[in-house]
Amino acid sequence: MDRSLPPLKLLTTGLQHVAAMYAGVVAPPLIIGTAVGLSVSELTFLTGASLFLAGIATLLQTLGIWRIGARLPFVNGVTFASVAPMLAINDSAGPKDALPVIFGACMVAAALGFVLAPYFGKLVRFFPPVVTGSVITLIGVSLMPVAFNWAQGGDEHAPDYGDTKNIAMAGVTLVVVLALTRFTRGFVKQIAVLLGLVVGTLIAIPVGITDFGALRDAGVVGFPTPFHFGAPQFAVTAVVSMCVVMLVSMTESTADMLALGEIVDRPADERTIAAGLRADTLGSFISPFFNGFLATAFAQNIGLVAMTRIRSRYVVAAGGGILILMGLCPAAAALIATVPQPVLGGAGVVLFGSVAASGIRTLARADLGDDGNIVIVAVSLAVGVLPVAAPDFYDVFPGSARIILDSGISTGCVTAVVLNLLFHHLGSRRGAAPSTSSPDPAPDPDPASAVPSARAAEAGPGPAEAVGSGAPEAGRSAAAQE
């Protein structure tokens, strides 16, 4: 993860991360901006600000300063969990004051999160493979509806939503990505998703689903002026709702860091999680100054790391630099926006499916012969999938409760942790703990063994391998100690 790549590879692989996350970054500001009645130029400004701040937060996360930043290949952007409470704030504060009230609430919530970050880091010992595997699998499964929505067109209110040509373009993109992954090697294979997006976009032009309107209207240079929409205001109800969102966001980020740590063979420990959450919350605190919202980890990009096996955090840092440039150059941001949603959907099937597959691989390290572990996996997945399988299930609950309940990743993560405490910690014998860990090292669970050529091309011999070679002994000693 600490090895850089040649400039061309750094640029293209970083751009691949930007392409995977772009739709998720721009969706919240577009939704909120439309709700408060912003003009087209103001919407472009708000979107550019979100891209700019996503880049800043990503650099904080990947490169780090002091004890801030997980220093993992970790992308940050606007959390979608904040959309519902921000819309509620708009309804109560009115369009004129909505954005200043939202920005003030985000600042307070981020400051609270920064203070709580070290305490979240202490929870890592309650995340054995049975918990992390369940959460990683749940992240992938929960993201699949996003890919399917993109494949149908992205906007369910559009007249062509679900049209055959949209689904066909998603299928074509998926076939291109699969063909490149199967029949190419080396660098071309590593950027298969990016090439699939390019090919899919070019094919979509004669099909008629590629829109270059945003590119024609975009300016060349634009800077997110501080407090462009007014000085922040602090309303108690808004602050409370955004603090709840921050706690949900921190829970999801913790789960994402644990997932990514497993994928890159550097498990996230207490210090890593605390440092990563500090980066999330510091980025979220800076964001409102430049007209941005709460920042959090983007699970989409975990799938990209899992699929390409490119673990370098400098690749993701390059993506953060690209996001900053896009925020300062609306025309560049509009160029990425020309990628049709169905094309993104085709690539998303591979990306998000890779996350779920990584979770299943992690579960293989848990003792699934233990009845308690089976129950933990079964119930946590069921609870986590509930908002996806039955979106209206929690409609009868209060709005404040739904902020948490509608996040399947958060509820599934909490369920897995609580059940693990119940079955393996509370009232258990000292010898019961190993069942939550990997069974003694018999089958080699190292995910790199499945793709030796990619690992060799990416990392080569170095400190990471030395650490990995000692993992079985470390695992046995930790289990014995517990």
LOKEDREN-370174 format. One line per field, with one value per residue (C-alpha): residue in three letters; residue number from 1; x, y, z. Coordinates in steps of 0.1 Angstrom, whole numbers. Example, Ala and Ser with C-alpha at 12.3 -4.5 7.8 and 13.67 -1.06 7.14 Angstrom:
LOKEDREN-370174
rest: c(ala, ser)
nr: c(1, 2)
east: c(123, 137)
north: c(-45, -11)
up: c(78, 71)
end
This chain:
LOKEDREN-370174
rest: c(met, asp, arg, ser, leu, pro, pro, leu, lys, leu, leu, thr, thr, gly, leu, gln, his, val, ala, ala, met, tyr, ala, gly, val, val, ala, pro, pro, leu, ile, ile, gly, thr, ala, val, gly, leu, ser, val, ser, glu, leu, thr, phe, leu, thr, gly, ala, ser, leu, phe, leu, ala, gly, ile, ala, thr, leu, leu, gln, thr, leu, gly, ile, trp, arg, ile, gly, ala, arg, leu, pro, phe, val, asn, gly, val, thr, phe, ala, ser, val, ala, pro, met, leu, ala, ile, asn, asp, ser, ala, gly, pro, lys, asp, ala, leu, pro, val, ile, phe, gly, ala, cys, met, val, ala, ala, ala, leu, gly, phe, val, leu, ala, pro, tyr, phe, gly, lys, leu, val, arg, phe, phe, pro, pro, val, val, thr, gly, ser, val, ile, thr, leu, ile, gly, val, ser, leu, met, pro, val, ala, phe, asn, trp, ala, gln, gly, gly, asp, glu, his, ala, pro, asp, tyr, gly, asp, thr, lys, asn, ile, ala, met, ala, gly, val, thr, leu, val, val, val, leu, ala, leu, thr, arg, phe, thr, arg, gly, phe, val, lys, gln, ile, ala, val, leu, leu, gly, leu, val, val, gly, thr, leu, ile, ala, ile, pro, val, gly, ile, thr, asp, phe, gly, ala, leu, arg, asp, ala, gly, val, val, gly, phe, pro, thr, pro, phe, his, phe, gly, ala, pro, gln, phe, ala, val, thr, ala, val, val, ser, met, cys, val, val, met, leu, val, ser, met, thr, glu, ser, thr, ala, asp, met, leu, ala, leu, gly, glu, ile, val, asp, arg, pro, ala, asp, glu, arg, thr, ile, ala, ala, gly, leu, arg, ala, asp, thr, leu, gly, ser, phe, ile, ser, pro, phe, phe, asn, gly, phe, leu, ala, thr, ala, phe, ala, gln, asn, ile, gly, leu, val, ala, met, thr, arg, ile, arg, ser, arg, tyr, val, val, ala, ala, gly, gly, gly, ile, leu, ile, leu, met, gly, leu, cys, pro, ala, ala, ala, ala, leu, ile, ala, thr, val, pro, gln, pro, val, leu, gly, gly, ala, gly, val, val, leu, phe, gly, ser, val, ala, ala, ser, gly, ile, arg, thr, leu, ala, arg, ala, asp, leu, gly, asp, asp, gly, asn, ile, val, ile, val, ala, val, ser, leu, ala, val, gly, val, leu, pro, val, ala, ala, pro, asp, phe, tyr, asp, val, phe, pro, gly, ser, ala, arg, ile, ile, leu, asp, ser, gly, ile, ser, thr, gly, cys, val, thr, ala, val, val, leu, asn, leu, leu, phe, his, his, leu, gly, ser, arg, arg, gly, ala, ala, pro, ser, thr, ser, ser, pro, asp, pro, ala, pro, asp, pro, asp, pro, ala, ser, ala, val, pro, ser, ala, arg, ala, ala, glu, ala, gly, pro, gly, pro, ala, glu, ala, val, gly, ser, gly, ala, pro, glu, ala, gly, arg, ser, ala, ala, ala, gln, glu)
nr: c(1, 2, 3, 4, 5, 6, 7, 8, 9, 10, 11, 12, 13, 14, 15, 16, 17, 18, 19, 20, 21, 22, 23, 24, 25, 26, 27, 28, 29, 30, 31, 32, 33, 34, 35, 36, 37, 38, 39, 40, 41, 42, 43, 44, 45, 46, 47, 48, 49, 50, 51, 52, 53, 54, 55, 56, 57, 58, 59, 60, 61, 62, 63, 64, 65, 66, 67, 68, 69, 70, 71, 72, 73, 74, 75, 76, 77, 78, 79, 80, 81, 82, 83, 84, 85, 86, 87, 88, 89, 90, 91, 92, 93, 94, 95, 96, 97, 98, 99, 100, 101, 102, 103, 104, 105, 106, 107, 108, 109, 110, 111, 112, 113, 114, 115, 116, 117, 118, 119, 120, 121, 122, 123, 124, 125, 126, 127, 128, 129, 130, 131, 132, 133, 134, 135, 136, 137, 138, 139, 140, 141, 142, 143, 144, 145, 146, 147, 148, 149, 150, 151, 152, 153, 154, 155, 156, 157, 158, 159, 160, 161, 162, 163, 164, 165, 166, 167, 168, 169, 170, 171, 172, 173, 174, 175, 176, 177, 178, 179, 180, 181, 182, 183, 184, 185, 186, 187, 188, 189, 190, 191, 192, 193, 194, 195, 196, 197, 198, 199, 200, 201, 202, 203, 204, 205, 206, 207, 208, 209, 210, 211, 212, 213, 214, 215, 216, 217, 218, 219, 220, 221, 222, 223, 224, 225, 226, 227, 228, 229, 230, 231, 232, 233, 234, 235, 236, 237, 238, 239, 240, 241, 242, 243, 244, 245, 246, 247, 248, 249, 250, 251, 252, 253, 254, 255, 256, 257, 258, 259, 260, 261, 262, 263, 264, 265, 266, 267, 268, 269, 270, 271, 272, 273, 274, 275, 276, 277, 278, 279, 280, 281, 282, 283, 284, 285, 286, 287, 288, 289, 290, 291, 292, 293, 294, 295, 296, 297, 298, 299, 300, 301, 302, 303, 304, 305, 306, 307, 308, 309, 310, 311, 312, 313, 314, 315, 316, 317, 318, 319, 320, 321, 322, 323, 324, 325, 326, 327, 328, 329, 330, 331, 332, 333, 334, 335, 336, 337, 338, 339, 340, 341, 342, 343, 344, 345, 346, 347, 348, 349, 350, 351, 352, 353, 354, 355, 356, 357, 358, 359, 360, 361, 362, 363, 364, 365, 366, 367, 368, 369, 370, 371, 372, 373, 374, 375, 376, 377, 378, 379, 380, 381, 382, 383, 384, 385, 386, 387, 388, 389, 390, 391, 392, 393, 394, 395, 396, 397, 398, 399, 400, 401, 402, 403, 404, 405, 406, 407, 408, 409, 410, 411, 412, 413, 414, 415, 416, 417, 418, 419, 420, 421, 422, 423, 424, 425, 426, 427, 428, 429, 430, 431, 432, 433, 434, 435, 436, 437, 438, 439, 440, 441, 442, 443, 444, 445, 446, 447, 448, 449, 450, 451, 452, 453, 454, 455, 456, 457, 458, 459, 460, 461, 462, 463, 464, 465, 466, 467, 468, 469, 470, 471, 472, 473, 474, 475, 476, 477, 478, 479, 480, 481, 482)
east: c(0, 29, 44, 37, 32, 46, 28, 7, -5, -11, -33, -53, -59, -67, -92, -108, -116, -131, -153, -165, -175, -185, -223, -223, -205, -227, -261, -265, -257, -280, -309, -304, -297, -329, -349, -339, -345, -310, -305, -285, -253, -257, -263, -230, -213, -226, -216, -181, -178, -186, -160, -134, -141, -142, -107, -95, -109, -95, -60, -64, -74, -47, -17, -25, -11, -1, -27, -52, -58, -60, -33, -53, -65, -97, -119, -141, -171, -205, -225, -259, -271, -274, -298, -330, -323, -311, -344, -362, -341, -351, -388, -385, -361, -373, -353, -338, -321, -318, -282, -268, -286, -274, -238, -240, -253, -226, -199, -212, -217, -182, -166, -185, -173, -137, -138, -154, -131, -106, -135, -148, -112, -114, -143, -120, -115, -152, -148, -135, -138, -173, -184, -161, -170, -207, -204, -182, -207, -235, -218, -216, -251, -265, -247, -261, -294, -274, -258, -292, -307, -279, -284, -321, -311, -306, -337, -368, -390, -375, -397, -370, -362, -359, -359, -344, -316, -305, -303, -286, -259, -253, -249, -225, -204, -204, -193, -165, -152, -154, -136, -108, -105, -104, -83, -58, -29, -9, -18, -47, -63, -59, -78, -105, -132, -120, -117, -151, -166, -148, -159, -194, -197, -185, -210, -238, -233, -250, -276, -286, -282, -250, -257, -230, -252, -234, -201, -213, -225, -196, -170, -133, -124, -144, -135, -158, -160, -163, -198, -212, -247, -244, -229, -237, -267, -271, -306, -308, -331, -309, -277, -292, -303, -269, -251, -271, -261, -225, -227, -242, -215, -188, -202, -202, -167, -155, -171, -155, -121, -123, -134, -106, -80, -90, -88, -54, -40, -34, -62, -74, -64, -76, -52, -60, -97, -93, -70, -94, -124, -104, -99, -136, -146, -120, -129, -166, -157, -138, -165, -192, -167, -166, -203, -199, -216, -206, -178, -175, -159, -172, -177, -179, -142, -135, -149, -125, -95, -107, -111, -80, -57, -41, -36, -14, -28, -11, -34, -64, -45, -41, -79, -83, -61, -83, -114, -98, -91, -126, -139, -118, -126, -164, -156, -135, -162, -188, -166, -169, -206, -210, -206, -242, -258, -264, -227, -219, -245, -227, -194, -211, -222, -186, -174, -201, -201, -164, -171, -196, -171, -144, -168, -174, -137, -133, -162, -142, -117, -143, -154, -188, -191, -199, -237, -233, -213, -240, -266, -245, -241, -277, -293, -269, -273, -311, -313, -289, -306, -341, -340, -330, -355, -384, -378, -411, -406, -396, -421, -441, -411, -402, -380, -351, -351, -353, -320, -304, -327, -327, -289, -287, -249, -251, -279, -263, -229, -245, -264, -233, -213, -241, -246, -209, -209, -238, -224, -187, -180, -208, -207, -185, -156, -120, -116, -146, -131, -111, -143, -148, -113, -99, -94, -57, -40, -48, -62, -44, -70, -46, -67, -35, -30, -59, -42, -4, 5, -14, 1, 37, 32, 17, 38, 70, 90, 88, 77, 41, 51, 72, 43, 20, 44, 40, 2, -5, 17, 2, -33, -25, -10, -39, -64, -44, -42, -80)
north: c(0, 23, 19, 45, 38, 54, 87, 73, 43, 66, 89, 63, 41, 72, 83, 49, 55, 89, 73, 47, 73, 103, 96, 91, 124, 146, 130, 145, 181, 178, 165, 191, 220, 212, 210, 244, 259, 267, 278, 257, 278, 275, 237, 235, 255, 233, 201, 215, 223, 187, 174, 198, 188, 151, 155, 172, 145, 118, 133, 135, 99, 84, 106, 116, 142, 135, 111, 120, 96, 58, 58, 31, 33, 49, 73, 99, 118, 132, 107, 98, 91, 129, 135, 126, 148, 177, 175, 176, 207, 223, 217, 233, 261, 271, 273, 307, 295, 258, 257, 279, 258, 226, 239, 249, 216, 198, 217, 209, 172, 170, 185, 159, 131, 142, 141, 106, 91, 75, 57, 42, 29, 9, -12, -30, -60, -67, -73, -108, -125, -136, -100, -83, -110, -104, -67, -68, -92, -69, -38, -56, -68, -34, -17, -40, -21, 10, -7, -20, 15, 29, 1, 12, 49, 62, 84, 64, 94, 97, 84, 60, 45, 8, 10, -19, 2, 12, -23, -34, -7, -19, -55, -44, -25, -56, -78, -54, -54, -92, -97, -73, -90, -125, -120, -92, -90, -65, -29, -32, -58, -35, -6, -29, -10, 24, 10, -5, 29, 46, 19, 19, 57, 57, 30, 49, 80, 65, 48, 83, 81, 102, 138, 164, 193, 197, 199, 227, 249, 243, 270, 264, 277, 281, 281, 272, 306, 302, 307, 314, 307, 327, 323, 291, 291, 268, 253, 228, 203, 204, 199, 169, 152, 158, 144, 112, 111, 116, 86, 65, 77, 68, 33, 28, 41, 18, -11, 1, 4, -31, -44, -26, -37, -74, -69, -53, -77, -50, -54, -21, -19, 6, 33, 30, 33, 63, 80, 73, 86, 118, 123, 117, 142, 168, 167, 171, 201, 219, 210, 235, 264, 257, 249, 211, 185, 156, 134, 96, 65, 53, 16, 15, 20, -9, -31, -15, -23, -59, -64, -47, -57, -23, -15, 16, 44, 68, 57, 68, 100, 107, 103, 128, 152, 147, 154, 187, 197, 188, 210, 239, 232, 226, 216, 187, 176, 178, 155, 127, 134, 124, 88, 75, 59, 25, 23, 29, 3, -24, -17, -15, -51, -62, -36, -42, -80, -80, -65, -92, -119, -104, -107, -144, -149, -134, -155, -186, -177, -179, -212, -216, -250, -231, -226, -192, -180, -193, -173, -142, -143, -152, -126, -97, -103, -105, -73, -55, -65, -55, -18, -31, -59, -40, -3, 6, -16, 12, 38, 36, 45, 81, 101, 103, 65, 59, 78, 48, 20, 29, 23, -14, -14, 3, -19, -50, -40, -32, -65, -86, -69, -73, -110, -116, -101, -123, -156, -152, -126, -122, -151, -173, -194, -182, -210, -202, -172, -190, -200, -164, -163, -181, -218, -227, -219, -251, -238, -207, -179, -153, -137, -129, -166, -165, -138, -143, -125, -93, -93, -98, -70, -47, -51, -72, -82, -58, -51, -60, -96, -98, -88, -112, -141, -137, -135, -171, -169, -136, -150, -180, -159, -135, -164, -180, -147, -141)
up: c(0, 5, -30, -56, -93, -125, -134, -162, -141, -112, -133, -150, -119, -99, -125, -123, -86, -95, -121, -97, -70, -91, -91, -54, -48, -70, -61, -26, -36, -67, -46, -18, -43, -62, -30, -19, -54, -66, -102, -126, -121, -83, -86, -106, -79, -51, -70, -76, -39, -30, -55, -41, -5, -14, -28, 4, 26, 4, 7, 45, 46, 23, 30, 65, 89, 125, 138, 112, 83, 81, 53, 35, -2, 11, -9, 9, -3, 7, 28, 14, 49, 54, 25, 44, 75, 52, 33, 66, 77, 44, 52, 86, 80, 46, 13, 22, 54, 47, 35, 63, 89, 73, 72, 109, 119, 99, 117, 152, 142, 128, 159, 180, 158, 160, 198, 197, 171, 196, 214, 182, 176, 208, 194, 169, 193, 189, 152, 146, 112, 117, 123, 96, 71, 76, 74, 42, 26, 36, 21, -12, -12, 0, -29, -56, -59, -67, -96, -108, -105, -126, -151, -156, -161, -126, -124, -117, -126, -161, -190, -203, -168, -172, -210, -229, -244, -209, -196, -229, -224, -189, -202, -230, -204, -181, -210, -219, -183, -181, -214, -205, -171, -187, -218, -209, -185, -166, -166, -191, -168, -138, -155, -170, -152, -165, -201, -198, -188, -218, -243, -229, -231, -268, -277, -259, -281, -312, -289, -278, -240, -237, -227, -234, -223, -189, -208, -231, -203, -178, -171, -172, -138, -106, -69, -41, -23, 15, 28, -6, 6, 38, 73, 91, 115, 145, 151, 179, 161, 130, 151, 169, 136, 120, 151, 147, 111, 121, 145, 117, 93, 118, 122, 84, 81, 108, 89, 57, 72, 86, 52, 33, 59, 52, 14, 14, 41, 67, 92, 107, 143, 170, 160, 123, 129, 152, 127, 98, 117, 126, 88, 82, 108, 101, 64, 75, 97, 69, 43, 54, 51, 14, 10, 14, 35, 58, 44, 48, 33, -1, -1, -39, -42, -18, -46, -71, -48, -44, -81, -95, -66, -68, -32, -34, -13, -36, -64, -43, -34, -71, -74, -46, -65, -96, -75, -63, -99, -109, -81, -94, -131, -137, -173, -161, -137, -165, -187, -161, -158, -195, -185, -188, -157, -175, -183, -146, -137, -158, -141, -107, -109, -109, -84, -58, -63, -56, -22, -13, -26, -3, 26, 19, 17, 52, 65, 54, 81, 108, 124, 106, 123, 155, 159, 174, 144, 120, 139, 139, 101, 94, 116, 108, 70, 74, 94, 71, 39, 53, 41, 6, 4, 20, 17, 34, 64, 88, 75, 108, 129, 138, 114, 139, 142, 105, 100, 116, 106, 69, 69, 64, 67, 101, 115, 102, 117, 151, 150, 142, 171, 196, 187, 188, 224, 234, 220, 226, 253, 279, 303, 280, 291, 284, 259, 238, 220, 193, 175, 164, 149, 120, 127, 130, 98, 78, 45, 34, 35, 19, -8, -28, -34, -59, -80, -76, -108, -98, -63, -77, -103, -77, -46, -50, -19, 9, 45, 39, 30, 61, 82, 64, 70, 107, 107, 116, 147, 157, 152, 175, 202, 202, 204, 232, 251, 249)
end
